[in-house]
C-alpha cells in the first residue's frame, strides 16, 4: 500500500478538493436559497476538507487502521449509508 502522505501534502489536498467538487451543486442551491451566507459555506467546505484530509492521513499512515478498514466489505458500508439516508428523509 502506497502512503498518500509519502507523495506529499499537495497530492492529498488535490484528492480532497476533487472529492468536494460534486458538493458545489448543493452549495449553489443553498447559496441561492439564502439559508446560508457565502462565508458559512466557505468555512464549512474548508472544515470538511480538513476533516477528510485528517481521516485519510490517519487511515493511510497507520498500518493497523488500514488493515481493519480494508476488511470492511464495501456493500455493507453502502447498505448502511443507504439506510441512514433513507431514514433521515423521515426524521
Rosetta silent file (secondary structure, phi, psi, omega in degrees, C-alpha in Angstrom):
SEQUENCE: XXXXXXXXXXXXXXXXXXXXXXXXXXXXXXXXXXXXXXXXXXXXXXXXXXXXXXXXXXXXXXXXXXXXXXXXXXXXXXXXXXXXXXXXXXX
SCORE:     score description
SCORE:     0.000 S_00000001
   1 L     0.000  125.086  179.565    0.000    0.000    0.000 S_00000001
   2 L   -87.533  129.737 -179.118    1.479    3.331   -1.043 S_00000001
   3 L   -74.073  135.011  177.055    1.052    6.063    1.509 S_00000001
   4 L   -66.168  -38.898 -177.534   -0.737    9.176    0.298 S_00000001
   5 H   -70.275  -24.108  178.006    1.371   11.343    2.584 S_00000001
   6 H   -68.318  -20.143  176.726    4.606    9.943    1.153 S_00000001
   7 H   -86.394   -7.613  177.115    3.630   11.622   -2.117 S_00000001
   8 L   108.014  157.207 -179.712    3.271   14.932   -0.342 S_00000001
   9 H   -66.309  -28.888 -178.403    0.555   17.120    1.065 S_00000001
  10 H   -63.744  -38.526  177.548   -0.210   18.633   -2.334 S_00000001
  11 H   -63.980  -42.895  179.249   -1.433   15.267   -3.627 S_00000001
  12 H   -63.750  -41.894  178.974   -3.630   14.836   -0.567 S_00000001
  13 H   -64.860  -38.340  178.232   -5.034   18.336   -0.967 S_00000001
  14 H   -64.677  -41.293  178.780   -5.777   17.680   -4.646 S_00000001
  15 H   -64.149  -42.576 -179.676   -7.638   14.475   -3.762 S_00000001
  16 H   -66.314  -42.497  179.903   -9.683   16.210   -1.087 S_00000001
  17 H   -64.915  -42.691  179.172  -10.529   19.138   -3.400 S_00000001
  18 H   -64.142  -35.326  178.548  -11.528   16.795   -6.240 S_00000001
  19 H   -69.348  -18.875 -179.060  -13.730   14.846   -3.829 S_00000001
  20 L   -94.946   -4.946 -175.817  -15.567   18.042   -2.923 S_00000001
  21 L   -61.211  -37.456 -179.179  -16.389   19.136   -6.472 S_00000001
  22 L   -68.581  -20.158  178.616  -19.759   17.404   -6.538 S_00000001
  23 H   -71.253  -21.241 -176.529  -20.764   19.342   -3.427 S_00000001
  24 H   -62.315  -29.956  176.484  -20.655   22.622   -5.313 S_00000001
  25 H   -66.200  -38.433  176.687  -24.033   21.942   -6.926 S_00000001
  26 H   -68.370  -42.438 -179.783  -25.523   21.580   -3.458 S_00000001
  27 H   -61.377  -39.428  179.607  -23.671   24.682   -2.257 S_00000001
  28 H   -61.593  -45.378  179.252  -25.018   26.686   -5.169 S_00000001
  29 H   -63.217  -39.803  178.870  -28.585   25.711   -4.311 S_00000001
  30 H   -67.728  -38.882 -179.997  -28.026   26.567   -0.652 S_00000001
  31 H   -66.962  -41.546 -179.537  -26.446   29.923   -1.514 S_00000001
  32 H   -68.226  -33.199 -178.753  -29.299   30.848   -3.854 S_00000001
  33 H   -69.598  -20.262 -179.581  -31.898   29.848   -1.256 S_00000001
  34 L    81.991    3.815 -179.674  -30.462   32.371    1.193 S_00000001
  35 L   -68.404  -35.767  179.421  -30.413   29.820    4.002 S_00000001
  36 L  -124.186  149.624  173.647  -26.622   30.191    4.422 S_00000001
  37 L   -81.393  159.027 -177.224  -24.271   33.091    3.825 S_00000001
  38 H   -60.984  -37.746 -177.643  -21.389   32.611    1.373 S_00000001
  39 H   -71.471  -27.298  174.585  -18.786   32.719    4.156 S_00000001
  40 H   -68.249  -40.153  177.582  -20.616   29.988    6.076 S_00000001
  41 H   -65.748  -41.195  179.073  -20.457   27.744    3.011 S_00000001
  42 H   -64.941  -45.890  179.691  -16.749   28.502    2.512 S_00000001
  43 H   -61.850  -41.747  178.455  -15.969   27.834    6.186 S_00000001
  44 H   -64.352  -38.838  178.526  -17.936   24.586    6.094 S_00000001
  45 H   -66.067  -45.109 -179.913  -16.146   23.453    2.961 S_00000001
  46 H   -62.862  -45.439  179.356  -12.714   24.215    4.396 S_00000001
  47 H   -64.589  -39.783  178.052  -13.508   22.445    7.671 S_00000001
  48 H   -64.284  -42.150  178.201  -14.965   19.462    5.812 S_00000001
  49 H   -65.241  -39.751  178.938  -11.911   19.166    3.580 S_00000001
  50 H   -65.106  -41.028  178.329   -9.604   19.404    6.592 S_00000001
  51 H   -65.064  -42.173  177.875  -11.542   16.675    8.400 S_00000001
  52 H   -63.741  -41.467  178.179  -11.443   14.451    5.325 S_00000001
  53 H   -62.583  -39.214  178.671   -7.695   15.028    4.934 S_00000001
  54 H   -64.517  -43.822  179.258   -7.170   14.070    8.589 S_00000001
  55 H   -62.878  -45.511  179.161   -9.150   10.844    8.189 S_00000001
  56 H   -61.945  -42.584 -179.924   -7.238    9.914    5.025 S_00000001
  57 H   -62.687  -43.352 -179.475   -3.919   10.693    6.712 S_00000001
  58 H   -65.875  -44.930 -177.138   -4.750    8.540    9.759 S_00000001
  59 H   -67.268  -39.682 -176.141   -6.011    5.621    7.677 S_00000001
  60 H   -80.518  -25.894 -177.799   -3.100    5.616    5.239 S_00000001
  61 H   -88.877  -25.166 -179.619   -0.334    6.129    7.796 S_00000001
  62 L   -96.693  112.787 -178.975   -1.490    3.594   10.380 S_00000001
  63 H   -62.996  -38.295 -178.615   -0.979    0.049    9.111 S_00000001
  64 H   -65.001  -46.181  179.692   -3.238   -1.354   11.825 S_00000001
  65 H   -65.862  -40.680  179.809   -6.129    1.002   10.991 S_00000001
  66 H   -60.753  -41.231  179.348   -5.618    0.410    7.249 S_00000001
  67 H   -65.417  -40.079  179.390   -5.896   -3.368    7.733 S_00000001
  68 H   -65.461  -45.124 -179.488   -9.107   -3.012    9.754 S_00000001
  69 H   -63.631  -36.774 -178.836  -10.671   -0.656    7.188 S_00000001
  70 H   -69.096  -20.752  179.956   -9.731   -2.998    4.334 S_00000001
  71 L   -83.028  -12.230 -179.528  -11.625   -5.868    5.964 S_00000001
  72 L   -78.823  122.358 -179.014  -14.937   -3.965    5.923 S_00000001
  73 L   -69.189  135.885 -178.738  -16.976   -5.056    2.881 S_00000001
  74 H   -60.182  -43.145  178.721  -17.988   -2.196    0.580 S_00000001
  75 H   -58.276  -34.096  177.490  -21.604   -3.459    0.128 S_00000001
  76 H   -64.686  -44.953  179.056  -22.039   -3.294    3.910 S_00000001
  77 H   -61.821  -46.408 -179.674  -20.847    0.328    4.002 S_00000001
  78 H   -65.018  -38.027  177.783  -23.105    1.289    1.092 S_00000001
  79 H   -64.227  -43.561  178.507  -26.068   -0.509    2.656 S_00000001
  80 H   -64.410  -43.137  177.562  -25.634    1.276    5.976 S_00000001
  81 H   -61.096  -41.752  179.867  -25.316    4.630    4.187 S_00000001
  82 H   -62.780  -42.547  179.201  -28.466    3.916    2.160 S_00000001
  83 H   -64.800  -44.097 -179.819  -30.442    3.081    5.307 S_00000001
  84 H   -63.817  -41.213  179.173  -29.186    6.207    7.109 S_00000001
  85 H   -66.503  -43.117  178.804  -30.018    8.454    4.162 S_00000001
  86 H   -64.557  -40.762  179.192  -33.472    6.925    3.757 S_00000001
  87 H   -67.281  -34.626 -179.720  -34.151    7.246    7.487 S_00000001
  88 H   -68.103  -19.697  177.769  -33.019   10.862    7.518 S_00000001
  89 H   -70.339  -24.264 -176.709  -35.716   11.672    4.959 S_00000001
  90 H  -102.094  -12.340 -176.681  -38.360   10.815    7.534 S_00000001
  91 L  -121.645    0.000    0.000  -36.821   12.274   10.701 S_00000001
